[in-house]
Amino acid sequence: MGSVSTSALTTEAAPQSLCAREPHVPADRLVAEMVPPPRFGGVRFDTYIPDPNQPSQSDAVKTLAGFADGLGGAHASGAGAASGGMRRWFARKPKTALPAGPRGVYLDGGYGVGKTHLLASLWHATPAAPSLKAFGTFVELTNLVGALGFQQTVQTLGGHRLLCIDEFELDDPGDTVLVSSLLGKLVEAGVALAATSNTLPGRLGEGRFAAADFLREIQGLSAHFQALRIDGEDYRHRGLPEAPAPYTDEQVTRAARKTPGASLDDFPSLLEHLARVHPSRYGALTDDLRAVCLTDVRAVPDQSTALRLVVLADRLYDREIPVAASGLPFDRLFSDEMLNGGYRKKYFRAISRLTALARDSKDLIAQ
């Protein structure tokens, strides 16, 4: 009989490494994954609790529910679609109809009023197969165009009933023009649109009511959108959230070895690896991970690296993957120059999300 491997007797499995992963994601998977992330997988209109002192919140729920209802009619197909030139997505009027003309809604409100919750609820409530509706952030949409090309993206999404775009970026003129052009083609194909957006640089302290900015930036598409104003108290920090104290290298390494499905990487190497992986694949980079463990976290050296890290932070947050780290706390990742620059909204979001995931990792360390 052969000898028994000692690795089979140990209770600790060797952790995985993000740096060893180079996923190749087929185009159909990129599109198929455009659904609300797990964090918003169970939200619905009836799980949104409007503030009784803010009637605009309950009004928004009613209007969005009607909008979803209006997307349930059968669309033209075959010869009829070819001769008609545009599919008919609205076979019957919604219960709370949008004005004639607009094929989209823009959720306009401050931080913490539940815009993403409502946007995901709209996706869930739209009576169409998941393959006929898409949900993604602005960054994911631009990454899709980068992976598929503009024309292929138009062809792929043109058969959808609804496209939901969360956190429409208003701080990159080039990407804004690109996505505006894409949305114009999709509107011509009869696709209904829904969006939220971030604030423009210089307005981070306000953090609310960006409808005028959004409608101006999308240029000729503004007539296709009705802005739904959602008033409410801002529950997020206006400044940097306080990050928990980092762990030691030994604590992080031990947690990685004791946690099934954990990865272990040193932070500088991970940043270098992200430069070799297209951001559209960062979701696949985290497939089947239960936790991410990082040693030697230090300040991000440049803006290109920082923006890649923002995308990874979004994917980890969407998938609710805890992050245990040693080195600098996450609120010291970005320089003052970055936090005062044009992409500061992204960096604030990344710090907030990584901080939340760091708090989620305390049980990994305690085991």
ZAKOL-692912 format. One record per residue (C-alpha): y, z, x; residue number from 1. Coordinates in steps of 0.02 Angstrom, whole numbers, plus 50000, padded with zeros to 5 digits. Each point is the difference from the previous one (the first is absolute). Layout:
N
REC      v      w      u    k
REC      Y      Z      X  NUM
...
This chain:
367
REC      v      w      u    k
REC  50000  50000  50000    1
REC  50175  49965  50058    2
REC  50121  50139  50037    3
REC  50127  50056  49871    4
REC  50178  49950  50041    5
REC  50110  50150  50035    6
REC  50140  49915  49902    7
REC  49894  50017  49844    8
REC  49996  50189  50022    9
REC  50185  50031  50016   10
REC  50109  50045  49851   11
REC  50149  49912  50073   12
REC  50016  49812  49990   13
REC  50106  49905  50123   14
REC  50165  49959  49914   15
REC  50052  49821  49971   16
REC  50149  49918  50084   17
REC  50135  49900  49913   18
REC  50030  49913  50166   19
REC  49822  49932  49996   20
REC  50029  49918  49831   21
REC  50062  49821  49987   22
REC  49971  49956  49818   23
REC  50002  49819  49944   24
REC  50049  50001  49818   25
REC  49965  49843  49897   26
REC  50142  49938  49890   27
REC  49907  50037  49840   28
REC  49986  50183  50049   29
REC  50187  50012  50034   30
REC  50033  49941  49823   31
REC  49861  50102  49921   32
REC  50071  50158  50079   33
REC  50169  49975  49918   34
REC  49969  50140  49875   35
REC  50081  50172  49983   36
REC  49944  50110  50145   37
REC  49883  50147  49970   38
REC  50147  50120  49989   39
REC  50055  49906  49843   40
REC  49830  49941  49942   41
REC  49993  50122  49854   42
REC  50179  49998  49940   43
REC  50041  49937  49826   44
REC  50151  50000  49886   45
REC  49932  50152  49910   46
REC  49985  50097  50164   47
REC  50185  49974  50034   48
REC  50093  50151  49933   49
REC  50179  49952  49957   50
REC  50136  50128  50025   51
REC  50063  50044  49825   52
REC  50175  50011  50072   53
REC  49989  49821  50065   54
REC  49971  49882  49852   55
REC  50003  49849  50115   56
REC  49829  50054  50064   57
REC  49913  49993  49831   58
REC  50096  49841  49959   59
REC  49932  49920  50158   60
REC  49822  50047  49953   61
REC  50019  49920  49828   62
REC  50077  49841  50070   63
REC  49870  49981  50136   64
REC  49858  50032  49878   65
REC  50070  49861  49891   66
REC  50018  49887  50149   67
REC  49817  50029  50045   68
REC  49949  49967  49821   69
REC  50093  49835  50004   70
REC  49898  49943  50150   71
REC  49838  50008  49902   72
REC  50005  49830  49916   73
REC  49891  49855  50056   74
REC  50086  49878  50115   75
REC  49989  49812  49995   76
REC  49868  49919  50108   77
REC  49927  49833  50042   78
REC  50090  49846  49937   79
REC  50118  50105  49897   80
REC  50061  50093  50152   81
REC  50021  49840  50097   82
REC  50104  49917  49865   83
REC  50098  50156  49955   84
REC  50050  50035  50179   85
REC  50004  50188  49974   86
REC  49868  50120  49937   87
REC  50042  50102  49847   88
REC  49972  50180  50048   89
REC  50089  50068  49847   90
REC  49890  49954  49852   91
REC  50071  50140  49896   92
REC  50156  50104  50008   93
REC  49990  50169  50085   94
REC  50020  50154  49894   95
REC  50164  50034  50089   96
REC  50048  49825  50048   97
REC  50102  49954  50151   98
REC  50147  49884  49964   99
REC  49955  49817  49991  100
REC  50004  49926  50173  101
REC  49956  50139  50123  102
REC  49822  49988  50064  103
REC  50015  50155  50105  104
REC  50053  50180  50005  105
REC  50086  50095  50139  106
REC  49978  50189  50000  107
REC  50166  50070  50055  108
REC  50010  50183  50045  109
REC  50010  50132  50133  110
REC  49865  50082  50103  111
REC  49872  50105  49911  112
REC  50021  49931  49823  113
REC  49829  49916  49998  114
REC  50040  49816  50025  115
REC  49837  49965  50092  116
REC  49903  50099  49869  117
REC  50076  49890  49864  118
REC  49974  49840  50098  119
REC  49816  50041  50027  120
REC  49985  50050  49817  121
REC  50067  49828  49951  122
REC  49866  49918  50107  123
REC  49864  50106  49920  124
REC  50066  49970  49823  125
REC  50014  49812  50015  126
REC  49850  49931  49902  127
REC  49934  49880  50130  128
REC  49859  50002  50126  129
REC  50046  50077  50168  130
REC  49982  49826  50077  131
REC  50146  49942  49891  132
REC  50125  50134  50052  133
REC  50059  50059  50170  134
REC  50083  50158  50066  135
REC  50068  50024  50174  136
REC  50147  50054  50103  137
REC  50130  49877  50061  138
REC  49926  50015  50176  139
REC  49826  49960  49936  140
REC  50068  49847  49911  141
REC  50087  49935  50156  142
REC  49841  50034  50099  143
REC  49903  49898  49872  144
REC  50119  49854  50024  145
REC  49979  50019  50188  146
REC  49811  49995  49985  147
REC  49982  49863  49869  148
REC  50157  49897  50023  149
REC  50134  49974  49868  150
REC  49919  49860  49898  151
REC  49829  50083  49996  152
REC  50079  50163  49943  153
REC  50088  49907  49859  154
REC  49837  49918  49948  155
REC  49904  50164  50010  156
REC  50122  50109  49904  157
REC  50058  49862  49884  158
REC  49850  50028  49888  159
REC  50041  50184  49973  160
REC  50075  50077  49845  161
REC  50095  50137  50090  162
REC  50062  50038  50175  163
REC  50062  50178  50034  164
REC  50102  50026  50159  165
REC  50034  50178  50055  166
REC  50141  50041  50120  167
REC  50079  49828  50006  168
REC  50084  49996  50170  169
REC  50187  49969  49999  170
REC  50027  50030  50186  171
REC  49925  49839  50072  172
REC  50097  49845  49945  173
REC  49868  49879  50065  174
REC  49856  50081  49907  175
REC  50107  50021  49845  176
REC  50036  49812  49995  177
REC  49816  49962  50031  178
REC  49940  50110  49857  179
REC  50139  49942  49885  180
REC  49942  49822  50028  181
REC  49820  50052  49966  182
REC  50048  50089  49840  183
REC  50097  49848  49943  184
REC  49842  49895  50014  185
REC  49898  50132  49910  186
REC  50125  50011  49858  187
REC  49986  49811  49980  188
REC  49812  50024  49985  189
REC  50025  50128  49862  190
REC  49959  50159  50098  191
REC  50082  50158  49933  192
REC  50083  50110  50131  193
REC  50036  50185  50019  194
REC  50082  50086  50147  195
REC  50077  50155  50074  196
REC  50104  49997  50159  197
REC  50067  50105  50141  198
REC  50183  50028  50032  199
REC  50106  49895  50116  200
REC  50050  50067  50172  201
REC  50147  50118  49984  202
REC  49944  50062  49830  203
REC  49854  50108  50049  204
REC  50094  50157  49952  205
REC  50024  49932  49825  206
REC  49820  49944  49978  207
REC  50024  49944  49822  208
REC  50049  49858  49883  209
REC  49982  49848  50112  210
REC  49994  49874  49857  211
REC  50160  49911  50049  212
REC  49938  49984  50180  213
REC  49829  49938  49943  214
REC  50067  49870  49877  215
REC  50124  49935  50128  216
REC  49872  49987  50139  217
REC  49873  49901  49898  218
REC  50137  49873  49965  219
REC  49950  49874  49868  220
REC  49860  50110  49932  221
REC  50113  50134  49926  222
REC  49997  49919  49827  223
REC  49812  50027  49993  224
REC  50014  50189  50015  225
REC  50050  50138  49881  226
REC  50051  50158  50090  227
REC  49930  50161  49926  228
REC  50103  50146  50057  229
REC  49899  50160  50023  230
REC  50109  50153  50020  231
REC  49933  50163  50066  232
REC  50007  50134  50130  233
REC  49963  49953  50180  234
REC  49850  50100  50058  235
REC  49991  49930  50176  236
REC  50085  50061  50155  237
REC  50160  49909  50039  238
REC  49972  50043  50183  239
REC  49846  50013  50107  240
REC  49855  50103  49932  241
REC  49945  50138  50116  242
REC  49837  49950  50081  243
REC  49864  50130  50031  244
REC  49971  50057  50178  245
REC  49880  49884  50092  246
REC  49827  50059  50053  247
REC  49931  50007  50176  248
REC  49899  49857  50074  249
REC  49846  50111  49992  250
REC  50024  50038  49815  251
REC  50024  49817  49957  252
REC  49850  49943  50102  253
REC  49888  50134  49925  254
REC  50056  49954  49823  255
REC  49962  49816  50034  256
REC  49825  50040  50061  257
REC  49961  50115  49853  258
REC  50070  49887  49863  259
REC  49884  49859  49943  260
REC  50096  49837  49992  261
REC  50143  50059  50111  262
REC  50084  49896  50134  263
REC  50069  50065  50165  264
REC  50130  49909  50105  265
REC  50140  50042  50117  266
REC  50165  49950  49922  267
REC  50069  49885  50137  268
REC  49840  49898  50001  269
REC  50004  49985  49810  270
REC  50179  49933  50006  271
REC  49946  49869  50126  272
REC  49852  49952  49891  273
REC  50109  49978  49845  274
REC  50093  49862  50092  275
REC  49837  49901  50010  276
REC  49956  50017  49815  277
REC  50095  49909  49863  278
REC  50082  50126  49882  279
REC  49910  49918  49853  280
REC  49840  50072  50076  281
REC  50058  50180  50018  282
REC  49916  50045  49836  283
REC  49835  49932  50063  284
REC  50029  50095  50162  285
REC  49979  50161  49901  286
REC  49844  49947  49902  287
REC  49879  50144  49968  288
REC  50103  50126  50098  289
REC  50004  50180  49939  290
REC  50131  50060  50125  291
REC  50107  49937  50144  292
REC  50015  50111  50153  293
REC  50133  49963  50132  294
REC  50036  50080  50168  295
REC  50158  49988  50104  296
REC  50119  49948  49861  297
REC  50166  49955  50080  298
REC  50162  49914  49954  299
REC  49980  49818  49952  300
REC  50071  49893  50140  301
REC  50079  49854  49907  302
REC  50041  49932  49829  303
REC  49860  49871  49990  304
REC  49872  50135  50034  305
REC  50086  50115  49877  306
REC  49992  49872  49859  307
REC  49814  49973  50030  308
REC  49973  50188  49991  309
REC  50093  50004  49835  310
REC  49875  49877  49926  311
REC  49852  50101  50063  312
REC  50076  50159  49929  313
REC  50016  49915  49830  314
REC  49818  49945  50002  315
REC  49940  50174  50050  316
REC  50107  50080  49865  317
REC  49941  49878  49867  318
REC  49819  50043  50044  319
REC  50035  50187  50012  320
REC  49926  50014  50175  321
REC  50050  50164  50085  322
REC  50072  49990  50176  323
REC  49971  50138  50129  324
REC  50106  49981  50155  325
REC  50052  50081  50163  326
REC  50158  49968  50099  327
REC  50169  49982  49917  328
REC  50022  50042  49815  329
REC  50021  49846  49890  330
REC  50184  50035  49964  331
REC  50036  49959  50183  332
REC  49914  49830  50002  333
REC  50158  49896  49986  334
REC  50159  50007  50102  335
REC  50170  50042  49925  336
REC  50049  49819  50027  337
REC  49853  49942  49893  338
REC  50035  50128  49865  339
REC  50180  49942  49989  340
REC  49960  49814  50005  341
REC  49961  49867  49872  342
REC  49817  50049  49981  343
REC  50029  50186  49980  344
REC  49935  50003  49821  345
REC  49831  49941  50066  346
REC  49999  50133  50134  347
REC  50046  50140  49880  348
REC  49858  49943  49887  349
REC  49876  49995  50144  350
REC  50049  50175  50057  351
REC  49984  50066  49823  352
REC  49829  49922  49975  353
REC  49929  50047  50169  354
REC  50063  50176  49975  355
REC  49909  50011  49833  356
REC  49840  49933  50080  357
REC  50018  50124  50144  358
REC  50007  50142  49874  359
REC  49844  49931  49919  360
REC  49907  50016  50166  361
REC  50004  50191  50009  362
REC  49825  50014  49925  363
REC  49932  49886  50137  364
REC  50064  50118  50134  365
REC  49938  50155  49909  366
REC  49820  49940  49985  367
